[in-house]
Amino acid sequence: MRQVAAKSWYAVDVSGRDLGTGGLPSPPGAASAAAALATAPVITWPISVVADDHASRAVGEALGPGGNEVERMLDNLWRFQHERLDEGVADAARATPAGYVDLPLALVSSREAVDASAALDRGWVARVDRLRSSPRRELLELGRGPQLEAALHVTMLLATEILDPDDDTDVAAHVMSGGRLWLLTAAVTWALTATTSNPFSAWAELITAGLWPIGPCRGHLVVAHGGRA
């Protein structure tokens, strides 16, 4: 009986070049589309995954249920790297991961944001932290650990490249970058649960628009614009 060779997968850029080698995809490759994403050493967005039998998968397809929402978030992050300050900011900011917060909006610089982040409502922070980690167990129990690993890996690589400040000495900008990444990875994890009640979705929109939603502090709902507004 003829044995069918296992399919190998490769993460590639928009021109079909392997993200690891920069050349045409060649063995050994990865055992699954998700594994190909999880082992990509760099991300040159937009990306996709191809197999040695010429099958192809978009990022969202490779990540399974909820993957299209993850791909949309990352595409927005790549496309909109500057603030878009409009009337929708206040509404999105008030839809915090821990529930609606009806406070006046305070739009601050990254330096002011660092001080505000240290004085956040502690009960609110604890709720956000619990929510951030809660979907991981569900995904692992469903056998979706490889897809979760791939989604977080791609998010970390792409977001680090985009959010990392140009000035290595700007401490406030680095804190802002880390804060945005912390929230974005939570939104990505929740997106993979494929539910419509992702508590981090509104804030993910702000993050991909160049903002850092911080939370309730001293009677205001604080959002940082990074000093570029």
N, C-alpha and C positions, 0 to 999 in steps of 0.2 A: 504494500500500500504506500502510495507516494505521500511523503510528509511535507506539509506546507510550511515554508519558512516564516518565522515570526516577522511581523512588520516592524520597521524602525521609523522613529519620528524625529524631526529636526525643527527647531525654532529658527525662523528666517525673517529677514527684513523685507521691505516692500519690493525689492528687486529680486527676491528669492535667494539671497546669499545667507549662508549659515552664520548665525550670530556669534558662534564661537570661533570660527576660522576665517570668516570673511570670504570664503570660497563657496563653490557649489556643495550642497549637502552630500556627505559621504559617510560610510560606516565608521564607528559602530552605531551611532544614533541612540535614541532612548526607547524604552519599551512601550511608552504611551505618549499621547499628545500632552497630557498634563506633566509628565516627567520631563519632556523636552523643554517646557516652559520653566519648570523648577530648577533646571540645571543650566539655563542660559547665563553666560558670564556677564553679558551686557545687554542693554535694551536700546534698540534704535527704532523708536516708534514711528509708524505703525508696524506691528509684527503679526505673523501668523505661524501656523505649524503645518509642515508637509511630511508625507511618508515616502518611503522609497518606491512605493507603487503608484506615486503621484496623487494619492488622496490628500486632501487639504482640509484644515480646520481653522476657522477664525478663533481668536482668543476666547471669546464667549462660549463657543462650542466646546473647546478643549476643557473649559472649567465646569461644564455641566450646568444643572439648574441654577439660575441666578447669575450665570457667567456673563450673559449679555449686559446686565446692569453693571457688573464690574468693568467690562470693556468700555461701556459708555462713560463711566467715571474717569477712567484712565485717559480716554480720548479727550474728554473735557479738560483734564489737567494739562495735557500736552498742547491743546489748542489755545486755551485761555490762561496765559501766564501773567496777565496784568489785571489789576482791579477793574471791576465793572460796578461802580457804586451807583445804585439806583434805588427806587422806592421799595424794591423787594427785599433789601437787606434786612430791615427790621423784622419783617414777618418770618423770614428764614431763621434769623438769630433767635427769635423767641421760641421757635420750635426746637428746643434743646433736646439732647438725647434723654434727659431725665424728666421730660415733660414740658408743657408750655410755661414760660416765665414772662409775666406781664410787668416788665420794668422798662424805664426809659433807656434808649440805646445810647451807649457812649462809644464813639469811634476814636480809637487812640493809636499812637505810634507804637512801634515794636518795643521801644524802651519803656514806655508807660505800661505796655502790656505785661512785661515781666513782673513789675510791681503788683499789678492787678491779679496775675495768676497765683501769686503767693498769698493773696488775701481772699480767695474764693470761698463761698459758702461751703463748709466742710461736709455737711449732710448731702448737698447736691453733688459734690465731687465723689463721695462714696457711692451714690446711686449710679453715676455715670461709669465708674470703674467696674461695678458689678455687671452692668449691662454690656460693657465692652467685652468681657470674657465669657458671657453666658452662652453664646451660640456655638462655641468651639466644641464642647462636649457632644452636642447634638450632631454636628457634622462628622465627628470622629466615629460616633456610634452608627452612622449611616454608611460608613466606609468611604467617606469623602476626604479623608486626610490628605491624600496626594493632590487633590484639586485645591484644597485650602492652602497647602504648602506652595503650590504653583502660583496661586493668586497673590499671596502675600509676598512671594519672592519677586514677581514682576512689579508689584506695586512699590516695594522698597527700592528696587533699582531705578525705576522711572522717576518716582517722587524724589528720591535723594538727588538725582541729577538736576531736576527742575527746581527744587526748593532750597538746595544748598546755597548759602549766601556767597557772593563773590569775594567779600572781605572776610578773611579768616579771623580777623581780630574783632569783628562785630559780635560780641557775646549775645546781645539782645536778638539779633537776627537769627543766630543759631538756635536760641531757645524757641523762637517763633517757628522755625523750620521743624524742630523736633515735636512741638505741640501739634502742628498741622499733620505731620506724619502719623502721630499717635491716634488722632481722630480718623484719619483717612483709612488706616488699616482696620479700624473697628467697623467703619462703613462697608468696607470690602468683605469682611468676614460675615457681617449680617446679610449682605446682598446674596451670598451663596446659599442662605437658607431659603431663598426664593419666596419670601413672604412680602406682603405689601406694607408691613408695619416695621420697616427698618428705622429704628430710633435715631440713627445717625445720618439719614439721607439728606435732610435739610441742611445740616452743617457741612456735609460733603460738597454740596453745591457752592457754599461760601468758600470752602477751601480751594476748590478747583477754579474759583474766580479770583484767587489771589489774596483772600482774607484769612484771618485766624480768629474764629469765634472762641471766646474764652469762658464766658459764663457770668453768673450773678456775683457782683462784687460791690459792696458799699452802696447798695440801693440802685445800681445801674446794671444793665446787661452789656458787658464789655466785648467789643470786637476790634481786633487790630488790623490796620491797613498796611503795616510794614514801612511806613514813612515815605511812601511814594505817591500818596494821593495829592 
